Amino acid sequence: MGPVGQAVAEHLQQGDQSAYHVLGFIDAGDGPAAGPGSWPVLGTLDRAAPIVRAWKVDELIITL
C-alpha cells in the first residue's frame, strides 16, 4: 500500500471520537505483507469482495 492510503488511514483514526475504525488494507498485490503502523494487509485487490463480506465492511475507501 502506498503513502496516500497510509495518510488516509491515519487521518480517519485521529481523535478519540473518530467515526471510523480502520480494519486494514487491501493491496494491489505488489506491496509488503504487513500494513503500515498497526494495520494488517487483509488481502489483495482480486479478493476484495470476499474480504469485504467476511469482515462485514460498511465502507471501503479506495486510494490511488
N, C-alpha and C positions, 0 to 999 in steps of 0.2 A: 504494500500500500504506500501511497505517496504522501508527501508533506501536506497536501491540501486535505486529504482525508483525516490525517492526524490533527491538523489545526481545527477542523470542524468538530471532531470528537471532543477535543479539549474545550472548545468554546461551549458546546452543549452541556458539558459537565460542570461548568463554572457555577459557583454559588451553591448555597445549601438548599435552595428551593428550585433546583432545576427540574423542569417538566420532562426531561428526557433521561433515559437510562441507556447508555451505550453498552450493547452486549459484546460487540466485537466487530471484526472486519470480514468482508468477503473480498477476496483478492482476484485480480485478473489471472493469476496463476504464475506470475513471474516474480513475485515478491518473496520475502523471507517467511519462514514457517510461524514466526511469532509476530504479533502486532506490536505497535508502539506502546510504551507505558504498560499498563496493566490489562490491555485488551487483547484477547486472542484472535487469531485468524480462524474463522469458523468454517471456511472452505473456499472453494474457487467459484468464479463467476458462473461457470456452467452448472453449478449445483445451487444457485441462488434460490430458486423456487422451493426445493425441498428443505433448504435451511430455514427460509422464512416460515414455512409451515411448521417445521419441527420446533422452532423457538417461539412460535406464536407472535411473530413480529407485527406490531401495529403500523409502524412507519419504517420505510427503507430510504435512506438518504444516499444518493449516488454522487460521487465526486470524480472529477477527471483531472 
